[in-house]
Amino acid sequence: MAWFKLGKKAPAPSYEYDPSAERPIIRASICTGEQVAGFKNRHTGEFHEVMLIRGDEDKELFMRIYNLNQVEKEY
């Protein structure tokens, strides 16, 4: 059941990211397939994990919470 199809508002962001210094990505494990959404610092490469992605609904939720149009996947 998708929460956004029910007309509910997106939850408040748990992390305040800086679009000029960070980029949203989904880190995916080649071995296990586990996916984690978060933000990667453009200069240092440091990754800040925000949420586990278990499917398309979780990815859409992440994008809606942070008002994103697209998210790159990184292996």
C-alpha positions in Angstrom: 0.0 0.0 0.0 1.5 3.3 -1.1 1.0 6.1 1.5 1.3 8.8 -1.2 -1.6 7.2 -3.2 -3.8 7.8 -0.1 -3.3 11.6 -0.3 -1.1 11.8 2.8 1.7 14.3 3.1 5.3 13.2 2.9 7.0 12.9 6.3 9.4 15.7 7.3 13.1 15.1 6.1 15.2 13.5 8.8 18.4 15.0 7.3 19.0 18.5 5.8 21.2 18.1 2.8 22.9 20.8 0.8 22.3 20.3 -3.0 25.4 22.4 -3.8 27.7 20.1 -1.7 25.9 16.8 -1.8 24.1 14.6 -4.4 21.4 12.1 -3.7 22.3 8.5 -4.5 21.2 4.9 -3.9 24.0 2.6 -2.9 23.4 -0.9 -4.1 25.4 -4.0 -3.1 26.4 -6.1 -6.0 26.5 -9.2 -3.8 23.3 -9.0 -1.7 21.3 -6.5 -3.7 20.7 -4.4 -0.6 20.0 -0.7 -1.4 20.4 2.3 0.8 19.4 5.9 0.0 21.4 8.9 1.1 23.6 11.8 0.2 27.2 11.7 -1.0 29.5 14.7 -0.4 30.7 15.9 -3.8 34.2 16.9 -2.4 35.0 14.2 0.2 33.0 11.3 -1.0 31.5 10.8 2.5 28.1 9.1 2.4 25.3 9.9 4.8 22.7 7.1 4.9 19.1 8.1 5.2 16.9 5.1 4.6 16.8 1.5 3.5 15.2 0.9 0.0 13.2 -2.3 -0.2 11.4 -1.5 -3.4 10.0 1.1 -5.7 7.6 2.5 -3.0 10.6 3.2 -0.7 12.5 4.9 -3.6 9.5 7.1 -4.4 9.1 8.0 -0.7 12.8 9.0 -0.5 12.4 11.2 -3.6 9.2 12.8 -2.4 10.5 13.5 1.1 13.5 15.3 -0.3 11.7 16.8 -3.4 14.0 15.0 -5.9 13.4 14.4 -9.6 16.0 11.7 -10.0 18.4 9.6 -8.0 21.5 7.9 -9.3 22.4 4.4 -8.4 25.9 3.6 -7.3 27.4 0.1 -6.9 
